[in-house]
Amino acid sequence: MAAQPHMAYEPTDDEPPTSARRMIDRRTLLASAAATAGLAATGFAPAVLAAQGLKFGKEAPFSFEGLVARAEAMAKSPYKAPPSPPAAILDRIDYDAHGKIRFKPEYALFADGPGQFPVTFFHLGRYFQTPVRMHVVADGKAREIIYDERYFDMPPDSPAHELPAGSGFAGFRFQESRFNPDPKRDWRSNDWVAFLGASYFRAIGALYQYGLSARGIAIDVAVAGKAEEFPAFTHVYFDTPADGSDTVTVFCLLDGPSICGAYRFVMQRGEGVLMDIDSTVFLRKDVARFGLAPLTSMYWFSETVKPTAVDWRPEIHDSDGLAMWTGTGERIWRPLNNPRHTIASAFQDENPRGFGLLQRDRVFDHYLDGVFYDRRPSLWVEPKGDWGKGAVELIEIPTDDEIHDNIVAMWVPREPARAGMRKDLSYRLHWLADEPFPTSLGRCVATRLGNGGQPGQPRPAGVRKFMLEFLGPPLATIPFGEQPEPVLWASRGSFSYILTEALPNDVPGHWRVQFDLTVDGTEPVEMRCFLKLGEQVLTETWLYQYHPF
């Protein structure tokens, strides 16, 4: 039998902390604000900058090592919130007002090179009130890009006109290549990376769609009785790229009440987006749930459990499952849930090979939505070096709408996160249509639930029917007349009516297993299943947390 990682669920308060709700509600704001950005200056030579009309601060020495030292020094002092422009003005730059502010393309940083990818900036507003100080780096020197309303197109009556000079920016994004010949990918109207809000960032996948987000750190997500903390990237440094370079490098300073840190992002635009991330963080305070390489997504419902008539669309989600590749080599698929109350699940591991939130269902008719959930990217975390002992933790928060990000996946080290601790971490993020290291095993492509029992007979209480679909090459080579054997396990309850069969759809290697599970009570049930033929494992391991209903 395949290795079985320790699984645990932890029910928390019925509602997430107020701060968590604010974080989750950012999803819509990120999507809308991404269309309202603008661009900032070209080159680094003073004459070129002056010609562009940009304002820059004085030169100062810069290195990543110096940024790490700065974060370490800051962590030894109490946290001080960065200054912000008057809230009375920012509050008036609401959703509608913010959407009317456009950054002018002629001010794009690196619009004329060097490198391929101009940088654009987001304006401050009601929902993004903390300024992020932007800098450009060349030859070991950094100069701050000073905010000026002239960089933006905005209506004459916009409250943004009242902001003082030097108010700052809310975030940034990288545009598509200046050399892309496809008019549909014109850099002035197409971007591929966006950093906006706290330490959140996103990238498009191979299907040219934004979806889920990542962030620099997750502090005390869904800890009962404790508000979640949202450290922010307060200073950003853009390294001047070499001519013809196909990568961009960005350095970020992270600051928050419990933590300081320095981050280096080396990002490459290819089939999707690759990000190599090196981070060093220092803790000011103890942290109860210390989330590294955190991912954030949205899952409302899918084919698994669909509330009747809640929405006209068949499925609504940015991701439909958590995939894991354990340190022992086991491949795991855990479909996501929209639970009745917040649930934290921990999958214990040592030196994991990777994990990610994936969108496996790529059929438009399963969503029927012009926002193209079928094209949302999958995001895979590839650790660099040994991460030691810990757990991939999955947080699932109840939601009744698609505007809320309610899913978090992250690595939580076993070592307690104590004040004064330093943590170095390196990893690669793959923003693609699918996981970057596909298994040769069959994969679970659908999880369906229904009433238990047999058609035409009274349906017994406490019985649920499961129908799991697996697809893959090992299932296509099963000799005629033989059937794969399901290996089932549940933390409680009993199985009955177990059956495997090839789907009658003429698709080679497409099999399903169905079974009934009988349980008492409403406490969650941990489940697992994989298919084998003799001693040969044919599929990845399906894990599921069933909430009896």
Backbone torsions as a table, in degrees:
resi	resn	phi	psi	omega
1	MET	NA	144.1	-179.2
2	ALA	-63.0	154.4	-179.9
3	ALA	-59.2	144.2	-177.0
4	GLN	-116.7	103.9	177.6
5	PRO	-67.1	151.6	176.6
6	HIS	-64.8	132.6	177.6
7	MET	-121.5	142.0	177.5
8	ALA	-146.1	145.8	172.3
9	TYR	-118.3	148.3	-176.9
10	GLU	-133.2	99.0	176.3
11	PRO	-67.4	136.6	178.1
12	THR	-114.1	-164.3	178.1
13	ASP	-56.8	151.1	-179.6
14	ASP	-58.4	-33.6	177.5
15	GLU	-116.3	140.1	176.0
16	PRO	-67.6	162.1	179.1
17	PRO	-56.9	156.2	-179.8
18	THR	-54.8	-41.8	-179.5
19	SER	-63.8	-34.6	177.7
20	ALA	-66.2	-39.2	177.1
21	ARG	-61.4	-39.5	178.6
22	ARG	-63.5	-41.9	178.8
23	MET	-62.5	-45.5	-175.9
24	ILE	-64.5	-37.5	-178.3
25	ASP	-69.1	-7.2	-179.9
26	ARG	-70.5	-14.1	-173.1
27	ARG	-55.4	-49.9	179.8
28	THR	-64.2	-37.9	-179.1
29	LEU	-64.8	-39.6	177.8
30	LEU	-62.4	-43.4	-177.4
31	ALA	-65.7	-41.6	-177.7
32	SER	-77.3	-41.5	-176.7
33	ALA	-67.5	-25.0	180.0
34	ALA	-61.4	-20.2	179.0
35	ALA	-90.5	0.2	-172.1
36	THR	-115.0	14.4	-175.3
37	ALA	-81.1	178.5	174.2
38	GLY	-150.6	-173.0	-167.2
39	LEU	-119.0	155.4	-173.2
40	ALA	-120.2	-96.9	-168.1
41	ALA	-134.5	170.5	-178.7
42	THR	-119.3	146.4	174.9
43	GLY	67.2	-173.4	178.3
44	PHE	-133.6	-12.5	179.2
45	ALA	-64.8	134.8	-177.0
46	PRO	-53.7	-40.0	-178.9
47	ALA	-63.3	-41.0	179.0
48	VAL	-65.8	-43.6	179.9
49	LEU	-62.3	-41.6	179.5
50	ALA	-63.2	-39.4	179.6
51	ALA	-63.6	-31.8	179.4
52	GLN	-77.9	-14.2	179.5
53	GLY	81.3	13.9	179.8
54	LEU	-81.4	155.0	175.9
55	LYS	-108.8	133.1	-177.7
56	PHE	-129.6	149.5	175.1
57	GLY	-82.3	-174.2	-179.1
58	LYS	-74.2	156.7	176.1
59	GLU	-69.7	146.0	174.1
60	ALA	-145.6	145.2	178.4
61	PRO	-58.7	145.0	178.4
62	PHE	-145.9	139.2	169.6
63	SER	-156.1	158.4	177.7
64	PHE	-65.4	-37.8	178.0
65	GLU	-61.9	-38.2	176.9
66	GLY	-66.5	-34.6	178.0
67	LEU	-67.4	-39.3	176.0
68	VAL	-61.9	-45.0	179.2
69	ALA	-62.3	-37.2	178.2
70	ARG	-64.6	-43.7	178.4
71	ALA	-62.4	-40.9	179.2
72	GLU	-62.4	-42.7	179.6
73	ALA	-65.9	-40.3	179.7
74	MET	-63.3	-36.0	-177.5
75	ALA	-65.9	-17.3	179.8
76	LYS	-85.9	-2.8	179.1
77	SER	-120.3	155.7	177.8
78	PRO	-60.6	151.5	-179.1
79	TYR	-67.9	137.5	173.4
80	LYS	-125.5	120.7	179.5
81	ALA	-63.1	138.2	180.0
82	PRO	-65.8	148.2	179.1
83	PRO	-66.7	146.9	179.5
84	SER	-129.1	156.0	173.1
85	PRO	-61.7	168.4	-177.6
86	PRO	-55.6	125.4	-179.8
87	ALA	-61.9	-30.3	-179.7
88	ALA	-61.3	-30.8	176.7
89	ILE	-81.3	-47.4	-177.1
90	LEU	-61.4	-36.8	-179.6
91	ASP	-62.3	-26.5	179.3
92	ARG	-81.4	-13.4	174.5
93	ILE	-87.9	73.0	-174.5
94	ASP	-80.4	-167.8	-176.3
95	TYR	-54.5	-48.7	-177.5
96	ASP	-69.2	-44.9	-178.9
97	ALA	-63.8	-38.8	179.6
98	HIS	-64.9	-37.1	-178.6
99	GLY	-68.0	-15.3	-180.0
100	LYS	-93.6	-0.9	-179.1
101	ILE	-97.5	122.6	-178.2
102	ARG	-125.1	132.3	176.5
103	PHE	-79.5	136.9	-174.5
104	LYS	-76.1	127.6	-177.7
105	PRO	-57.6	-29.4	-177.4
106	GLU	-66.3	-11.8	178.9
107	TYR	-100.7	12.9	-177.1
108	ALA	-62.0	131.6	173.7
109	LEU	-67.1	129.1	-177.0
110	PHE	65.7	25.0	178.8
111	ALA	-62.3	-31.6	177.8
112	ASP	-109.2	19.6	-177.8
113	GLY	93.8	179.7	-3.5
114	PRO	-69.5	171.4	-177.9
115	GLY	80.2	179.2	-174.5
116	GLN	-99.9	-26.2	-160.4
117	PHE	-114.6	105.4	175.7
118	PRO	-64.2	155.3	179.3
119	VAL	-107.4	135.3	177.5
120	THR	-118.9	160.9	-173.6
121	PHE	-128.3	149.5	176.4
122	PHE	-96.8	146.6	178.3
123	HIS	-86.9	151.1	173.3
124	LEU	-67.5	160.7	178.7
125	GLY	-172.3	-171.1	-177.0
126	ARG	-56.8	-39.3	-173.9
127	TYR	-95.3	-3.6	177.9
128	PHE	-139.9	81.0	-170.4
129	GLN	-96.4	-13.3	-177.6
130	THR	-91.9	116.5	-179.4
131	PRO	-66.8	142.7	172.2
132	VAL	-108.8	123.8	-177.2
133	ARG	-83.8	119.9	-175.5
134	MET	-100.2	141.1	-179.3
135	HIS	-138.1	154.6	171.0
136	VAL	-116.6	138.9	-173.5
137	VAL	-117.6	135.7	173.2
138	ALA	-153.3	135.6	176.0
139	ASP	53.8	40.4	176.4
140	GLY	74.2	12.9	178.7
141	LYS	-124.0	143.1	178.9
142	ALA	-119.4	142.2	174.1
143	ARG	-130.4	133.2	-179.4
144	GLU	-75.9	140.1	173.9
145	ILE	-88.0	117.1	-174.2
146	ILE	-90.2	129.7	179.7
147	TYR	-63.1	139.8	170.7
148	ASP	-147.5	135.4	-177.1
149	GLU	-64.0	-17.4	178.5
150	ARG	-64.1	-20.3	179.0
151	TYR	-69.5	-15.4	-171.2
152	PHE	-115.2	145.8	162.6
153	ASP	-88.8	128.3	178.3
154	MET	-151.5	151.4	-180.0
155	PRO	-60.9	153.8	179.5
156	PRO	-57.9	-30.3	-178.0
157	ASP	-95.3	13.3	-179.2
158	SER	-67.1	133.8	175.5
159	PRO	-60.2	-19.2	-178.2
160	ALA	-62.7	-23.1	177.8
161	HIS	-62.5	-22.2	-176.1
162	GLU	-85.2	-8.3	179.7
163	LEU	-69.4	141.9	179.2
164	PRO	-71.4	157.1	175.6
165	ALA	-58.5	143.6	179.3
166	GLY	78.5	19.2	-176.3
167	SER	-66.1	-27.9	177.4
168	GLY	104.7	179.0	-177.4
169	PHE	-118.8	161.2	-179.9
170	ALA	-90.8	-28.1	-177.1
171	GLY	179.8	-167.2	-177.0
172	PHE	-152.0	168.2	173.6
173	ARG	-149.3	156.6	173.5
174	PHE	-100.7	133.9	178.9
175	GLN	-86.9	165.5	175.4
176	GLU	-63.3	168.2	-174.5
177	SER	-60.6	140.4	174.6
178	ARG	-64.6	-20.2	-174.5
179	PHE	-99.9	5.6	-179.4
180	ASN	-71.1	119.1	-176.5
181	PRO	-77.5	-12.1	-177.3
182	ASP	-76.2	116.4	-179.7
183	PRO	-61.8	-23.2	177.3
184	LYS	-72.3	-13.4	-179.9
185	ARG	-114.1	24.8	178.5
186	ASP	-52.9	131.1	-173.0
187	TRP	-64.6	-23.5	-177.9
188	ARG	-68.8	-19.4	-177.4
189	SER	-129.5	9.3	-179.0
190	ASN	-136.7	129.8	178.4
191	ASP	-125.6	166.4	-176.8
192	TRP	-131.4	-9.7	175.2
193	VAL	-142.9	139.5	176.8
194	ALA	-139.8	131.0	172.6
195	PHE	-113.3	118.8	-177.5
196	LEU	-158.6	121.9	175.7
197	GLY	88.4	116.8	178.0
198	ALA	50.2	-122.5	177.3
199	SER	-114.4	27.1	-178.2
200	TYR	-80.0	144.9	172.9
201	PHE	-152.6	155.3	-177.7
202	ARG	-139.4	161.1	172.6
203	ALA	-146.3	155.9	176.6
204	ILE	-81.9	157.0	176.4
205	GLY	-97.0	-158.8	-178.1
206	ALA	-71.8	-13.0	-176.4
207	LEU	-104.6	16.0	173.2
208	TYR	59.2	45.1	176.7
209	GLN	-137.7	140.3	166.9
210	TYR	-81.1	157.9	177.1
211	GLY	-158.8	-106.8	-178.9
212	LEU	-70.6	168.8	-178.4
213	SER	-122.5	162.9	166.0
214	ALA	-119.0	171.5	173.3
215	ARG	-149.8	165.3	-175.1
216	GLY	-67.8	-37.9	-175.8
217	ILE	-157.8	154.6	174.4
218	ALA	-126.3	123.6	-175.3
219	ILE	-117.4	114.1	173.6
220	ASP	57.8	51.3	174.6
221	VAL	-73.1	128.0	174.5
222	ALA	53.1	44.8	173.0
223	VAL	-96.3	120.5	-175.7
224	ALA	-58.9	130.9	176.7
225	GLY	77.5	7.6	-177.8
226	LYS	-136.2	131.2	-179.4
227	ALA	-73.6	139.1	174.9
228	GLU	-67.6	146.3	-179.9
229	GLU	-109.2	143.4	-178.5
230	PHE	-123.4	80.8	174.1
231	PRO	-57.4	154.0	-174.2
232	ALA	-127.1	149.5	166.9
233	PHE	-76.4	108.6	-174.8
234	THR	-95.8	-25.0	179.5
235	HIS	-132.9	133.5	-179.5
236	VAL	-126.6	138.3	-177.9
237	TYR	-128.2	119.6	179.0
238	PHE	-96.0	117.6	177.1
239	ASP	-74.2	132.5	178.3
240	THR	-67.7	120.0	-175.6
241	PRO	-76.6	159.3	173.4
242	ALA	-75.9	154.0	177.0
243	ASP	-57.2	132.3	178.2
244	GLY	80.2	-0.1	-177.6
245	SER	-65.7	140.2	176.9
246	ASP	-103.0	13.2	176.8
247	THR	-125.5	160.2	173.5
248	VAL	-128.7	146.9	-179.7
249	THR	-124.7	130.5	-179.1
250	VAL	-131.8	137.6	175.4
251	PHE	-113.4	140.2	-178.0
252	CYS	-133.3	140.0	172.2
253	LEU	-100.6	125.2	-179.7
254	LEU	-102.3	138.8	178.3
255	ASP	-146.1	142.1	177.6
256	GLY	-166.9	171.1	-177.3
257	PRO	-56.1	-32.5	-175.2
258	SER	-109.2	-4.9	-168.7
259	ILE	-157.3	150.4	168.6
260	CYS	-132.2	155.9	179.7
261	GLY	-169.0	165.2	176.8
262	ALA	-125.0	135.6	-176.6
263	TYR	-128.8	142.5	172.2
264	ARG	-122.4	124.8	177.3
265	PHE	-113.2	121.9	170.9
266	VAL	-113.0	112.5	-169.4
267	MET	-117.3	139.9	-177.4
268	GLN	-129.8	132.0	177.5
269	ARG	-95.0	115.4	178.6
270	GLY	-135.5	-130.1	175.2
271	GLU	-58.0	-41.9	170.6
272	GLY	-126.7	-123.1	176.6
273	VAL	-139.3	133.7	172.9
274	LEU	-111.5	136.4	176.7
275	MET	-129.2	120.3	170.9
276	ASP	-97.2	122.0	-172.6
277	ILE	-120.7	127.5	171.7
278	ASP	-118.2	128.5	-177.6
279	SER	-136.4	146.3	172.3
280	THR	-134.0	120.9	-178.1
281	VAL	-124.0	153.9	-179.4
282	PHE	-129.8	130.5	-176.0
283	LEU	-91.3	129.3	172.2
284	ARG	-83.0	-32.9	-174.5
285	LYS	-135.2	164.3	171.1
286	ASP	-64.7	145.3	178.6
287	VAL	-125.6	130.4	-177.3
288	ALA	-75.6	-43.5	177.9
289	ARG	-127.7	106.5	-171.5
290	PHE	-102.2	95.6	-172.7
291	GLY	-94.3	118.4	179.6
292	LEU	-104.3	147.9	-178.1
293	ALA	48.4	50.8	-174.2
294	PRO	-77.7	143.6	176.7
295	LEU	-119.1	146.1	-177.4
296	THR	-132.7	131.4	-176.9
297	SER	-145.5	-176.7	-179.8
298	MET	-126.2	130.8	173.8
299	TYR	-139.7	114.9	176.7
300	TRP	-99.9	-63.1	175.0
301	PHE	-157.3	161.0	179.8
302	SER	-140.6	-158.3	177.5
303	GLU	-70.8	-13.2	-173.7
304	THR	-70.6	-62.7	178.2
305	VAL	-132.9	106.6	-177.0
306	LYS	-114.2	116.1	176.3
307	PRO	-62.3	138.9	-177.0
308	THR	-69.5	125.6	172.0
309	ALA	60.8	18.0	175.6
310	VAL	-69.4	-38.6	-179.7
311	ASP	-148.3	150.1	-177.1
312	TRP	-73.4	-18.1	-178.0
313	ARG	-82.7	144.8	-177.6
314	PRO	-66.5	-36.2	-178.9
315	GLU	-145.2	149.3	176.1
316	ILE	-144.0	107.5	176.8
317	HIS	-167.2	148.7	171.5
318	ASP	-85.5	-27.0	178.0
319	SER	-140.7	147.9	178.3
320	ASP	-117.5	-1.4	177.7
321	GLY	-169.1	161.0	173.7
322	LEU	-102.1	120.9	176.3
323	ALA	-103.7	141.1	179.9
324	MET	-136.2	142.9	173.0
325	TRP	-122.9	103.7	-169.6
326	THR	-76.6	167.7	177.5
327	GLY	-62.2	-24.2	177.7
328	THR	-89.7	-2.2	176.2
329	GLY	99.2	-2.2	-179.9
330	GLU	-72.7	138.9	175.4
331	ARG	-102.5	128.4	-171.5
332	ILE	-128.0	141.5	173.1
333	TRP	-127.0	123.6	-179.3
334	ARG	-121.3	101.4	176.5
335	PRO	-58.4	146.7	-178.0
336	LEU	-81.3	157.7	178.3
337	ASN	-123.2	155.8	165.5
338	ASN	-113.5	88.2	-168.7
339	PRO	-78.5	171.9	178.1
340	ARG	-74.4	-29.2	175.3
341	HIS	-142.6	164.6	-175.0
342	THR	-61.0	132.6	-178.3
343	ILE	-127.0	134.4	172.9
344	ALA	-114.6	121.5	178.7
345	SER	-113.2	137.8	-178.7
346	ALA	-119.7	128.9	179.0
347	PHE	-113.8	97.7	-173.2
348	GLN	-65.5	140.7	-178.1
349	ASP	-158.6	170.5	173.8
350	GLU	-137.0	126.6	-178.1
351	ASN	49.2	62.2	-179.6
352	PRO	-61.0	149.5	177.5
353	ARG	-87.5	-18.7	177.1
354	GLY	164.5	162.2	173.3
355	PHE	-157.5	161.6	179.5
356	GLY	-171.3	159.9	170.7
357	LEU	-97.3	119.7	-172.7
358	LEU	-115.0	154.1	169.1
359	GLN	-113.6	95.6	-176.1
360	ARG	-84.1	-31.3	-176.5
361	ASP	-79.5	111.0	-175.5
362	ARG	-113.4	25.2	-177.8
363	VAL	-100.4	118.1	-177.3
364	PHE	-57.0	-40.9	-176.9
365	ASP	-64.8	-12.9	176.3
366	HIS	-81.1	-9.8	179.7
367	TYR	-122.7	-40.8	178.5
368	LEU	57.9	38.7	-173.8
369	ASP	-130.7	134.3	179.9
370	GLY	-72.8	-4.8	172.0
371	VAL	-84.7	-2.0	168.2
372	PHE	60.3	61.7	171.7
373	TYR	-61.5	-25.6	179.6
374	ASP	-68.8	-12.0	-179.7
375	ARG	-108.9	4.4	-177.0
376	ARG	-64.0	142.9	-176.1
377	PRO	-71.8	153.5	164.8
378	SER	-94.2	149.7	-177.5
379	LEU	-130.2	121.4	-175.5
380	TRP	-117.5	133.7	177.1
381	VAL	-99.9	120.0	177.1
382	GLU	-109.4	106.0	180.0
383	PRO	-64.1	147.7	170.7
384	LYS	-111.5	128.7	-176.3
385	GLY	77.1	-174.2	-179.0
386	ASP	-89.4	125.9	178.6
387	TRP	-92.9	-6.6	177.2
388	GLY	75.6	-157.5	-177.7
389	LYS	-89.4	145.5	179.5
390	GLY	171.3	-150.4	-178.3
391	ALA	-152.1	143.0	163.1
392	VAL	-79.0	118.3	-178.4
393	GLU	-107.6	137.1	-179.7
394	LEU	-118.0	121.9	177.6
395	ILE	-107.5	124.3	178.6
396	GLU	-120.3	122.2	-173.8
397	ILE	-115.9	137.0	180.0
398	PRO	-59.8	143.7	173.9
399	THR	-145.3	152.2	176.2
400	ASP	-124.4	20.2	-179.3
401	ASP	-161.5	162.0	-179.1
402	GLU	-83.3	-5.5	-176.6
403	ILE	-81.4	-6.9	-175.5
404	HIS	-106.2	129.0	167.6
405	ASP	-78.3	116.7	-172.6
406	ASN	-125.5	10.3	-178.6
407	ILE	-125.4	132.0	174.7
408	VAL	-131.5	132.5	172.1
409	ALA	-126.6	138.2	-174.4
410	MET	-162.5	164.4	173.3
411	TRP	-97.3	128.2	178.9
412	VAL	-119.1	111.4	-179.7
413	PRO	-62.8	151.1	176.2
414	ARG	-68.9	-34.3	-179.7
415	GLU	-61.9	129.4	179.0
416	PRO	-59.7	143.7	179.5
417	ALA	-91.1	103.1	-174.3
418	ARG	-109.8	152.5	176.4
419	ALA	-55.9	138.7	-178.9
420	GLY	89.9	-8.2	-177.3
421	MET	-76.6	145.3	171.3
422	ARG	-108.7	138.5	178.1
423	LYS	-134.1	122.1	175.2
424	ASP	-105.1	136.7	-178.1
425	LEU	-148.1	135.8	176.2
426	SER	-129.9	139.1	179.5
427	TYR	-161.7	168.1	177.6
428	ARG	-120.2	135.6	174.1
429	LEU	-104.1	130.9	177.3
430	HIS	-110.9	111.7	175.3
431	TRP	-98.6	98.7	-172.5
432	LEU	-137.6	-178.5	174.3
433	ALA	-77.7	-27.7	-177.4
434	ASP	-144.4	176.2	179.3
435	GLU	-65.4	146.4	-172.8
436	PRO	-77.5	-18.4	-178.3
437	PHE	-123.0	72.9	-174.3
438	PRO	-63.6	142.8	178.4
439	THR	-80.2	154.6	174.1
440	SER	-81.9	-7.7	179.4
441	LEU	-77.5	163.5	171.4
442	GLY	-66.5	146.8	-177.9
443	ARG	-113.4	151.0	174.6
444	CYS	-79.0	123.3	-176.9
445	VAL	-112.7	-6.3	176.6
446	ALA	-162.5	144.0	173.8
447	THR	-129.4	118.3	-176.3
448	ARG	-124.9	139.7	178.8
449	LEU	-121.3	146.1	176.6
450	GLY	-155.2	-176.0	178.0
451	ASN	-68.1	140.1	178.4
452	GLY	-78.8	-179.8	-178.6
453	GLY	90.1	-169.6	-175.2
454	GLN	-115.9	144.1	178.6
455	PRO	-56.3	139.6	179.2
456	GLY	83.7	-4.7	179.5
457	GLN	-114.8	155.9	175.8
458	PRO	-57.2	133.7	-178.4
459	ARG	-83.8	119.3	-176.0
460	PRO	-71.6	148.9	177.0
461	ALA	-73.2	148.5	176.4
462	GLY	74.4	15.8	-178.6
463	VAL	-120.9	129.2	179.6
464	ARG	-124.8	135.2	177.2
465	LYS	-92.5	135.0	176.8
466	PHE	-114.2	138.4	175.4
467	MET	-130.0	110.7	-178.2
468	LEU	-108.2	133.4	177.6
469	GLU	-109.3	131.3	177.0
470	PHE	-121.2	144.7	-178.2
471	LEU	-143.5	133.9	177.4
472	GLY	165.0	163.6	-175.2
473	PRO	-54.7	-43.7	-178.6
474	PRO	-59.1	-27.3	-179.8
475	LEU	-81.1	-14.2	179.7
476	ALA	-85.6	-11.6	-176.2
477	THR	-110.2	14.9	177.7
478	ILE	-67.6	127.3	-178.6
479	PRO	-57.3	146.9	179.6
480	PHE	-58.0	134.9	179.2
481	GLY	91.3	-9.3	177.8
482	GLU	-105.7	156.4	180.0
483	GLN	-131.7	143.6	175.9
484	PRO	-68.7	152.4	-179.8
485	GLU	-102.2	126.2	175.3
486	PRO	-79.3	133.4	174.3
487	VAL	-104.5	109.5	-172.0
488	LEU	-111.5	148.5	174.8
489	TRP	-151.5	142.5	174.6
490	ALA	-141.9	146.7	-179.0
491	SER	-68.5	-21.1	172.9
492	ARG	-162.0	165.0	-179.2
493	GLY	95.2	-176.6	-177.8
494	SER	-138.6	150.6	-178.8
495	PHE	-100.4	151.5	174.0
496	SER	-155.6	168.5	179.0
497	TYR	50.5	51.6	-178.4
498	ILE	-85.2	128.5	-175.9
499	LEU	-148.2	138.3	169.8
500	THR	-120.4	145.0	179.7
501	GLU	-158.6	151.3	172.0
502	ALA	-75.3	137.1	179.3
503	LEU	-67.0	138.7	-179.1
504	PRO	-82.2	55.3	-177.5
505	ASN	-124.4	10.9	178.5
506	ASP	60.2	24.5	175.0
507	VAL	-101.0	113.6	-178.6
508	PRO	-60.0	137.6	175.2
509	GLY	77.0	16.9	-179.8
510	HIS	-106.2	105.2	-177.2
511	TRP	-121.3	158.8	173.4
512	ARG	-136.7	149.7	174.5
513	VAL	-120.3	135.4	176.6
514	GLN	-126.8	149.3	179.7
515	PHE	-161.8	159.3	172.6
516	ASP	-103.1	142.4	174.6
517	LEU	-120.7	125.4	178.3
518	THR	-107.4	122.8	179.1
519	VAL	-139.1	155.9	172.7
520	ASP	-106.3	147.1	175.9
521	GLY	81.7	-177.8	-174.7
522	THR	-116.8	3.1	178.9
523	GLU	-66.1	144.4	-178.8
524	PRO	-58.3	150.1	178.7
525	VAL	-119.4	123.9	174.4
526	GLU	-84.1	134.3	-175.7
527	MET	-134.2	157.8	174.4
528	ARG	-152.7	153.1	179.9
529	CYS	-158.4	142.8	165.9
530	PHE	-148.2	164.8	-179.4
531	LEU	-108.0	143.4	176.9
532	LYS	-141.2	162.6	174.1
533	LEU	-131.0	108.5	-170.3
534	GLY	65.4	-123.4	177.5
535	GLU	-98.2	1.9	-177.5
536	GLN	-88.6	122.2	174.4
537	VAL	-77.7	127.5	-175.1
538	LEU	-101.2	-23.0	-172.1
539	THR	-135.4	164.6	167.7
540	GLU	-64.2	168.8	179.4
541	THR	-91.2	124.2	174.7
542	TRP	-88.1	123.1	172.3
543	LEU	-112.4	147.9	178.9
544	TYR	-153.3	145.6	172.5
545	GLN	-111.2	105.6	-176.6
546	TYR	-89.9	126.3	175.7
547	HIS	-104.6	102.4	-175.7
548	PRO	-52.8	136.7	179.0
549	PHE	-144.6	NA	NA
